[in-house]
Amino acid sequence: MINKYRWYEYIYIYIGIAIFVTFMLAPFLEAFLVSMRPLSGIFSVPYKIITEDMSFDAYFSMWHSVPKLHIYIMNSFFIASSVTIISLAVVIPSAWAFARFEFKGRDAFLGGFLAINMVGGAVLIIPLYKLMQSLGLLNTYWAMIIPGAAFTVPTGIWLLRSYMMKIPISLEEAAWVDGANRLYILRRVILPIAMPGIIVVAIATFITGYAQQFLFALVFNSKDVLNPLPVGIYQFFGRQTVLWHELMAASLVGILPVLIIYIFLQRYIVAGLTAGAVKE
Amino acid sequence: MNALDGKTNYFPYLLLLPALALTMLIVAWPLAETVRLSFTNSSLNPVENYVGFKNYIKIFGGKFPEVIVRTFYWMLISVTFKMVVGVAGAMLLNCAVPGRNLFRILIMPPWIVPIAIGVFIWSWMYNGQFGMISGIGQWLGIFAGPFEFLAYRNTAFYATIVTDVWVGTPLVTIYLLAAMQSVPGDLHEAAWTDGASRFYRFRRITLPLIMPAVATMALLSAIWTFNSFDIIWILTEGGPRGSTTTMIVDTFKTAISRNRYGEGAARAVMIVVFLTSFSAFYFYMLSRFAKRALDKTGGKK
């Protein structure tokens, strides 16, 4: 049959996949191995993968050397969630406008939003710093949330607009004919029907907001209790004695929650990232 | 046109208002301010004066052209690898073999975890004495002794690219995988019935049909790679001796580390200028290729 492979083809495919998966996961394996060794064992030469002195000690002692680890994890989730909520609040009405209405300058507005992708946060860091300063937002969560949200808007609008364009317009028209006003339609017709698309955009936004927490937190925040996970751990690098095994343990524990969530939601993530883009 | 348009035509603008307000505040105004600052001598000193094109003249008289070339070189190599590995990975994960759903899950973590955390781990991997790569390299006899990847100009340059490819590939792969899955199955069946080999079908059916997705993803990747900051900053801070200083790292160093806001702004403006020109050039080439492909197949319009 068409999808039947010969035995040697199976071997090629699995070898290829094995190389690919190894490249993607090797760093995590390395982090795990380092976290299992005592500090003296890490710096042993020559390199060995399995050593006799392996233990989970670092996972207990790290709570002393990185005492705020749980706070960093919570901060990361709080910032990413807030980014997602703000982003959705502005993306949903805009996506509806682009998907359903004809108005002057529509393409120009859409192009303008997409052009935001070209400007990275690091390019604007000087005026953004001054802006946060004059708004009095330095060293608050807002300084990490608001810029983070703004940069997720273009992709959100793009994905959700494509999703809404595939929804038949008849339901909205029926509600309109029945005399519902447009805000009511947005709330009671569009929101429920577009929910699968909205969930997908929410997940994509959350991951972006979670994965890219570094620059804004590094520059706009100097209060340790507000730091997200990456910056919280980054501070421990460059100290006189870097406790590598504990830092690796802390990193792994720090990313564990999001990995668990990912395993449960991966179906939506894959579907969502591709829904808007491919059909265009 | 549809019923919802009604009589009042300001309504769509009302819907756009929240998104416009947010992006104006965080992107448009700071961008305009960056352009303004680039014509000043702004620094920690509270007095700032307009200095015309002095900043631009100064940076182009220095090492900046070298940085621009390096940035494009870094970006092109990185994006090429992301696309090649992405296409190959999507092909493999598209094969109907047992366990493929598991493999699709397993390749995504580099994209899910905070970029900075992944890069911390890579900075350990590149360690010559104790890291995995040097260690295994010594076992296999590739390196005679410990090899410190981030200590030499050449290897640091490629090491930052490898990490960037690692971070960027999962998204490219999953996107192209979806593109491959949207290729209608009957096309493959028809070709298969006619006796076309698997490779032939890939080259003549899959590849042409996923080309638009590849082209889109390549541009997006190029833009993201061009603006990539965290990876290089954490691994090398632009060193050793400037070998991994891309435009964005260079801007950050000038503006934030040395507090030369005016000069940093001029460098930032050049990032936007070069990235916009590159994208425009890309679209131009794309439309020419698309036209040529249509002419070739005889499909007019």
Interface residues (C-beta under 8 A of the other chain):
Chain A: I2 N3 Y5 Y10 I13 Y14 G16 I17 F20 V21 F23 M24 L25 A26 P27 F28 E30 A31 L33 V34 I42 F43 S44 V45 P46 Y47 K48 S76 I86 A89 V90 V91 P93 S94 W96 A97 R100 F101 E102 F103 R106 F109 F113 I116 N117 M118 V119 G120 G121 A122 V123 L124 I125 I126 P127 L128 K130 L131 I146 P147 A149 A150 F151 V153 I157 I169 E172 E173 W176 V177 R182 I185 I207 Y210 A211 Q212 Q213 F214 L215 V219 P228 L229 P230 V231 I233 Y234 F237 W244 L247 M248 S251 G254 I255 V258 L259 Y262 I263 Q266 I269 V270 L273 T274 A277 V278 K279 E280
Chain B: M1 N2 A3 L4 D5 G6 N9 F11 P12 Y13 L15 L16 P18 A19 A21 L22 T23 L25 I26 V27 W29 P30 L31 E33 T34 L37 V85 A88 G89 L92 L93 C95 A96 V97 F103 R104 I105 L106 I107 M108 P109 P110 W111 I112 V113 P114 I115 A116 I117 G118 F120 I121 W122 S123 W124 M125 Q129 F130 G131 M132 S134 G135 I136 Q138 W139 P146 W166 T169 P170 L171 I174 Y175 L177 A178 A179 S182 H188 E189 W192 A213 T216 L220 I223 F226 N227 F229 D230 I234 I248 T251 F252 A255 I256 Y261 G264 A265 A268 I271 V272 L275 T276 S279
